[in-house]
Amino acid sequence: MSAIRQVHGEERLRTAFTLYPYAFDQTPAPGADEQLRDILPFHDGNHTLVVEQDGRTLATAAAIPAHQNLRGNVLPMAAVAWVAAHPEDRRQAHSRRLMHRLHADMLGTGHRLAVLYPFHPSFYEKFGYVGLPANRTAVFAPEELSPLLGRKLPGEVTCRRIDEGFDDYRAFHQRLLSLRHGFMYTPHYRARRALATPDRWLAVATVDGQAVGLLTYRIDGYGGRLRADELLYTSALGRTLLLRFLAEHTHQVCQIEVTVAPDEFPETWATALTVRTTAETSYPTSPALMARLLSVDALRGAPCGPGRLEIELVDDPLLTGRHLLDGTAGRIDVTAAPGAGEGAVLTAAGLAGLAYGVLDPADVVARGLGDISDDAASELRKLLPGRVPHAFGRG
């Protein structure tokens, strides 16, 4: 009979890590065991579970204890990862059992949200997850931003290696965590992956000594491409300072590639800017994030309009029962509901779509994630208006 247990430290090498190379890497690969030992410190605080039978590891799943901004509230979040099963032991419900146990364990330690990259969304939708908008990639020639070079702007941009500015990098991420809906902040032991192979430059835009923008990037060669990670900023000035810095690479690189948020519009960065902006999802190689609530209390205190509605949560082991969402005071209050009033019936995925602001009540009904009357939909739009989550901050 198989059993689930939590593993720690170097025990991961003999259990969970035996499945990682086959599931996520090119195999067989020489030296894989040593490479896994090298990454062990980056799993130090993970909540790692395995399914075992007769001393053999059949499946595994883990959660990274992180934080995420949900509608202005910063909450403990479980970043679910490394879900894998041995090929001989797949389709035997091991991953299903692990997901239920992982959710319960993380909720028990105070986590209110969960986020993951799916190998296929339909599998995880059954566990209450809903898809988030994919970040986009903007590609353009640096000279397209040359009009910015002649502009005198307050502030400056400084550039150094990521290992020289790691503390500033982390501080800016933590600052954005409190500002951006959907932003994520990983624990320090995980973020230090950036120092294992410091192959990034770090550009920081400052105004009066205050950081207002940050970008990590690498250059793949003279006349090649500057490949930037997430374009992060706290103001339009911070963004413009970083873009002007990118324009300084004219005649050094031919193209710039940068990751931007789903509601960023690169075509407005400069007059007549020629840019290709794309967002592509494919499974399992290029998935969009999915997210769920582990507790309806994650909504407590979220700013809202003056709505009031009873909701019934169904088909989920963690989210069940009736709850009253009351926004008459300008922030959501969550209490148990007696079940006497008319309300909305939601699955966990339906609630997640509304909470993260990516689904309208009409979308929830159309996708079979809930049963919502017109009057209930009107109240939900006041309580949980649509928003675009900035799912940055992988750390």
GUSE-692601 format. One record per residue (C-alpha): x, y, z. Coordinates in steps of 0.05 Angstrom, whole numbers, padded with zeros to 5 digits, always signed. Example, Ala and Ser with C-alpha at 12.3 -4.5 7.8 and 13.67 -1.06 7.14 Angstrom:
# GUSE-692601
NODE        u        v        w
NODE   +00246   -00090   +00156
NODE   +00273   -00021   +00143
***
This chain:
# GUSE-692601
NODE        u        v        w
NODE   +00000   +00000   +00000
NODE   +00029   +00068   -00020
NODE   +00034   +00124   +00031
NODE   +00048   +00199   +00028
NODE   +00101   +00230   +00072
NODE   +00141   +00294   +00075
NODE   +00216   +00293   +00061
NODE   +00271   +00342   +00081
NODE   +00343   +00360   +00066
NODE   +00387   +00310   +00031
NODE   +00332   +00258   +00036
NODE   +00303   +00293   -00025
NODE   +00362   +00265   -00066
NODE   +00340   +00194   -00053
NODE   +00266   +00206   -00062
NODE   +00235   +00266   -00098
NODE   +00298   +00282   -00138
NODE   +00299   +00213   -00168
NODE   +00238   +00234   -00210
NODE   +00259   +00305   -00229
NODE   +00309   +00290   -00285
NODE   +00262   +00242   -00322
NODE   +00202   +00289   -00316
NODE   +00234   +00356   -00330
NODE   +00302   +00347   -00364
NODE   +00334   +00316   -00424
NODE   +00351   +00245   -00403
NODE   +00392   +00206   -00393
NODE   +00444   +00258   -00377
NODE   +00514   +00246   -00349
NODE   +00528   +00282   -00284
NODE   +00455   +00291   -00267
NODE   +00463   +00267   -00196
NODE   +00516   +00319   -00181
NODE   +00474   +00374   -00214
NODE   +00416   +00356   -00169
NODE   +00460   +00360   -00107
NODE   +00482   +00430   -00130
NODE   +00410   +00455   -00132
NODE   +00391   +00423   -00065
NODE   +00400   +00489   -00027
NODE   +00347   +00522   -00071
NODE   +00296   +00471   -00045
NODE   +00316   +00480   +00028
NODE   +00249   +00509   +00053
NODE   +00204   +00474   +00004
NODE   +00147   +00431   +00030
NODE   +00164   +00367   -00008
NODE   +00118   +00306   -00009
NODE   +00128   +00238   -00039
NODE   +00086   +00176   -00051
NODE   +00124   +00113   -00031
NODE   +00112   +00039   -00034
NODE   +00161   -00013   -00009
NODE   +00215   +00040   -00005
NODE   +00206   +00063   -00077
NODE   +00185   +00134   -00096
NODE   +00125   +00133   -00142
NODE   +00107   +00207   -00146
NODE   +00124   +00275   -00115
NODE   +00099   +00346   -00109
NODE   +00126   +00407   -00073
NODE   +00106   +00477   -00052
NODE   +00151   +00538   -00044
NODE   +00127   +00583   +00012
NODE   +00120   +00651   -00021
NODE   +00076   +00714   -00020
NODE   +00029   +00745   -00070
NODE   -00011   +00809   -00075
NODE   -00086   +00796   -00084
NODE   -00124   +00860   -00096
NODE   -00077   +00900   -00052
NODE   -00070   +00849   +00005
NODE   -00004   +00813   +00012
NODE   -00018   +00740   +00030
NODE   +00023   +00677   +00042
NODE   +00022   +00637   -00023
NODE   +00042   +00566   -00040
NODE   +00081   +00563   -00106
NODE   +00066   +00491   -00127
NODE   +00121   +00458   -00168
NODE   +00157   +00393   -00184
NODE   +00094   +00352   -00192
NODE   +00119   +00287   -00223
NODE   +00105   +00213   -00225
NODE   +00147   +00155   -00249
NODE   +00123   +00133   -00319
NODE   +00106   +00064   -00293
NODE   +00062   +00094   -00239
NODE   +00023   +00147   -00276
NODE   -00054   +00148   -00282
NODE   -00061   +00117   -00213
NODE   -00085   +00180   -00177
NODE   -00019   +00191   -00142
NODE   -00014   +00264   -00165
NODE   -00087   +00275   -00146
NODE   -00074   +00251   -00075
NODE   -00011   +00293   -00071
NODE   -00046   +00356   -00093
NODE   -00101   +00348   -00041
NODE   -00050   +00335   +00014
NODE   -00006   +00392   -00008
NODE   -00064   +00441   -00008
NODE   -00086   +00419   +00061
NODE   -00015   +00423   +00089
NODE   -00002   +00492   +00061
NODE   -00069   +00518   +00085
NODE   -00052   +00490   +00154
NODE   +00012   +00532   +00155
NODE   -00025   +00596   +00139
NODE   -00021   +00599   +00064
NODE   -00083   +00628   +00031
NODE   -00066   +00624   -00043
NODE   -00033   +00575   -00091
NODE   -00001   +00586   -00159
NODE   +00031   +00538   -00209
NODE   +00053   +00528   -00280
NODE   +00009   +00471   -00308
NODE   +00030   +00415   -00353
NODE   -00042   +00418   -00376
NODE   -00095   +00467   -00350
NODE   -00154   +00418   -00352
NODE   -00120   +00374   -00300
NODE   -00110   +00432   -00252
NODE   -00177   +00465   -00263
NODE   -00206   +00404   -00227
NODE   -00164   +00425   -00167
NODE   -00194   +00496   -00167
NODE   -00143   +00532   -00210
NODE   -00158   +00584   -00263
NODE   -00112   +00612   -00316
NODE   -00079   +00680   -00309
NODE   -00062   +00726   -00367
NODE   +00006   +00709   -00398
NODE   +00061   +00761   -00396
NODE   +00081   +00786   -00464
NODE   +00146   +00793   -00502
NODE   +00163   +00857   -00539
NODE   +00217   +00855   -00593
NODE   +00244   +00917   -00627
NODE   +00308   +00950   -00652
NODE   +00341   +00995   -00601
NODE   +00342   +01054   -00650
NODE   +00266   +01053   -00648
NODE   +00274   +01086   -00579
NODE   +00326   +01137   -00602
NODE   +00278   +01197   -00594
NODE   +00284   +01186   -00519
NODE   +00359   +01198   -00521
NODE   +00349   +01272   -00532
NODE   +00302   +01280   -00474
NODE   +00327   +01310   -00409
NODE   +00295   +01270   -00353
NODE   +00304   +01273   -00278
NODE   +00339   +01212   -00251
NODE   +00391   +01163   -00276
NODE   +00403   +01090   -00292
NODE   +00462   +01052   -00264
NODE   +00485   +00984   -00289
NODE   +00522   +00928   -00253
NODE   +00524   +00852   -00248
NODE   +00466   +00818   -00212
NODE   +00512   +00790   -00159
NODE   +00536   +00861   -00143
NODE   +00465   +00888   -00136
NODE   +00427   +00829   -00110
NODE   +00403   +00864   -00046
NODE   +00375   +00922   -00087
NODE   +00343   +00872   -00134
NODE   +00307   +00837   -00076
NODE   +00287   +00903   -00043
NODE   +00254   +00928   -00106
NODE   +00216   +00863   -00115
NODE   +00192   +00867   -00043
NODE   +00169   +00938   -00055
NODE   +00129   +00919   -00117
NODE   +00096   +00863   -00077
NODE   +00057   +00915   -00039
NODE   +00039   +00955   -00101
NODE   +00018   +00907   -00156
NODE   -00041   +00859   -00157
NODE   -00016   +00790   -00174
NODE   +00058   +00804   -00160
NODE   +00095   +00747   -00127
NODE   +00155   +00746   -00080
NODE   +00194   +00682   -00068
NODE   +00235   +00665   -00006
NODE   +00308   +00685   -00002
NODE   +00335   +00614   -00008
NODE   +00299   +00607   -00074
NODE   +00316   +00675   -00102
NODE   +00390   +00662   -00092
NODE   +00388   +00620   -00155
NODE   +00405   +00685   -00190
NODE   +00474   +00682   -00157
NODE   +00489   +00610   -00175
NODE   +00506   +00630   -00247
NODE   +00506   +00706   -00247
NODE   +00495   +00715   -00322
NODE   +00452   +00778   -00316
NODE   +00464   +00852   -00315
NODE   +00422   +00893   -00268
NODE   +00398   +00962   -00289
NODE   +00366   +01006   -00235
NODE   +00331   +01072   -00250
NODE   +00333   +01121   -00192
NODE   +00303   +01190   -00179
NODE   +00329   +01229   -00119
NODE   +00362   +01166   -00094
NODE   +00297   +01126   -00096
NODE   +00293   +01065   -00142
NODE   +00235   +01073   -00191
NODE   +00252   +01019   -00243
NODE   +00292   +00955   -00249
NODE   +00311   +00908   -00305
NODE   +00355   +00846   -00309
NODE   +00383   +00826   -00377
NODE   +00439   +00793   -00416
NODE   +00471   +00807   -00483
NODE   +00484   +00747   -00528
NODE   +00538   +00780   -00569
NODE   +00559   +00841   -00610
NODE   +00506   +00853   -00663
NODE   +00461   +00803   -00630
NODE   +00402   +00810   -00582
NODE   +00395   +00842   -00513
NODE   +00349   +00794   -00476
NODE   +00315   +00829   -00417
NODE   +00272   +00797   -00364
NODE   +00213   +00832   -00331
NODE   +00206   +00907   -00342
NODE   +00192   +00930   -00271
NODE   +00176   +01001   -00249
NODE   +00136   +01041   -00199
NODE   +00122   +01100   -00244
NODE   +00119   +01120   -00317
NODE   +00184   +01158   -00306
NODE   +00218   +01095   -00282
NODE   +00196   +01058   -00345
NODE   +00219   +01115   -00390
NODE   +00287   +01118   -00357
NODE   +00297   +01044   -00369
NODE   +00274   +01050   -00441
NODE   +00322   +01107   -00453
NODE   +00377   +01063   -00424
NODE   +00359   +01008   -00474
NODE   +00363   +01059   -00530
NODE   +00436   +01070   -00511
NODE   +00451   +01001   -00540
NODE   +00439   +01024   -00612
NODE   +00496   +01001   -00657
NODE   +00515   +00949   -00605
NODE   +00456   +00901   -00612
NODE   +00407   +00892   -00668
NODE   +00346   +00874   -00627
NODE   +00319   +00881   -00557
NODE   +00272   +00829   -00526
NODE   +00237   +00846   -00461
NODE   +00182   +00814   -00420
NODE   +00123   +00860   -00404
NODE   +00058   +00855   -00365
NODE   -00007   +00835   -00401
NODE   -00033   +00907   -00398
NODE   +00031   +00940   -00423
NODE   +00028   +00974   -00491
NODE   +00098   +00978   -00522
NODE   +00071   +01011   -00585
NODE   +00060   +01074   -00543
NODE   +00131   +01079   -00517
NODE   +00154   +01124   -00575
NODE   +00124   +01155   -00637
NODE   +00117   +01105   -00694
NODE   +00152   +01051   -00655
NODE   +00159   +00987   -00696
NODE   +00151   +00930   -00647
NODE   +00127   +00859   -00646
NODE   +00089   +00842   -00582
NODE   +00068   +00770   -00572
NODE   +00039   +00724   -00520
NODE   +00041   +00650   -00535
NODE   +00018   +00593   -00491
NODE   +00031   +00519   -00505
NODE   +00032   +00458   -00461
NODE   +00074   +00435   -00428
NODE   +00131   +00479   -00453
NODE   +00103   +00550   -00449
NODE   +00045   +00551   -00400
NODE   +00010   +00610   -00370
NODE   +00005   +00612   -00295
NODE   -00056   +00584   -00259
NODE   -00079   +00604   -00189
NODE   -00130   +00588   -00136
NODE   -00153   +00607   -00067
NODE   -00139   +00559   -00010
NODE   -00187   +00597   +00035
NODE   -00244   +00645   +00022
NODE   -00213   +00687   +00077
NODE   -00162   +00709   +00025
NODE   -00215   +00759   +00003
NODE   -00223   +00790   +00071
NODE   -00203   +00864   +00071
NODE   -00198   +00871   -00004
NODE   -00221   +00940   -00028
NODE   -00287   +00936   -00066
NODE   -00351   +00971   -00086
NODE   -00414   +00970   -00044
NODE   -00437   +00900   -00061
NODE   -00466   +00846   -00017
NODE   -00478   +00773   -00035
NODE   -00482   +00703   -00008
NODE   -00440   +00652   -00045
NODE   -00440   +00576   -00040
NODE   -00375   +00541   -00055
NODE   -00379   +00470   -00081
NODE   -00338   +00411   -00107
NODE   -00274   +00427   -00068
NODE   -00249   +00396   -00003
NODE   -00223   +00462   +00023
NODE   -00275   +00512   -00002
NODE   -00344   +00489   +00018
NODE   -00405   +00520   +00049
NODE   -00440   +00587   +00044
NODE   -00407   +00653   +00057
NODE   -00431   +00725   +00059
NODE   -00387   +00775   +00021
NODE   -00403   +00844   +00047
NODE   -00371   +00905   +00016
NODE   -00415   +00959   +00043
NODE   -00357   +00988   +00084
NODE   -00311   +00992   +00023
NODE   -00273   +00929   +00039
NODE   -00296   +00857   +00035
NODE   -00319   +00825   +00100
NODE   -00327   +00749   +00098
NODE   -00374   +00714   +00147
NODE   -00411   +00648   +00149
NODE   -00479   +00653   +00116
NODE   -00542   +00617   +00141
NODE   -00563   +00598   +00071
NODE   -00629   +00634   +00072
NODE   -00614   +00686   +00018
NODE   -00608   +00681   -00057
NODE   -00536   +00679   -00080
NODE   -00486   +00649   -00128
NODE   -00459   +00578   -00132
NODE   -00385   +00575   -00149
NODE   -00332   +00523   -00159
NODE   -00263   +00537   -00131
NODE   -00239   +00555   -00202
NODE   -00298   +00601   -00211
NODE   -00282   +00637   -00146
NODE   -00208   +00642   -00167
NODE   -00227   +00674   -00233
NODE   -00268   +00727   -00198
NODE   -00218   +00739   -00142
NODE   -00159   +00749   -00189
NODE   -00202   +00792   -00234
NODE   -00192   +00751   -00297
NODE   -00263   +00725   -00306
NODE   -00329   +00764   -00308
NODE   -00389   +00729   -00276
NODE   -00415   +00716   -00346
NODE   -00349   +00680   -00362
NODE   -00356   +00637   -00300
NODE   -00425   +00614   -00321
NODE   -00405   +00603   -00394
NODE   -00346   +00559   -00373
NODE   -00387   +00517   -00325
NODE   -00351   +00543   -00264
NODE   -00413   +00569   -00228
NODE   -00486   +00586   -00229
NODE   -00498   +00661   -00223
NODE   -00562   +00699   -00232
NODE   -00563   +00768   -00265
NODE   -00574   +00802   -00198
NODE   -00517   +00762   -00165
NODE   -00472   +00779   -00224
NODE   -00485   +00853   -00213
NODE   -00464   +00847   -00140
NODE   -00402   +00806   -00157
NODE   -00379   +00860   -00206
NODE   -00382   +00910   -00149
NODE   -00346   +00865   -00100
NODE   -00294   +00836   -00148
NODE   -00287   +00881   -00209
NODE   -00242   +00857   -00265
NODE   -00167   +00869   -00257
NODE   -00104   +00849   -00293
NODE   -00056   +00811   -00247
NODE   +00017   +00827   -00257
NODE   +00043   +00757   -00246
NODE   +00116   +00778   -00242
NODE   +00165   +00762   -00188
NODE   +00188   +00691   -00198
NODE   +00251   +00706   -00158
***
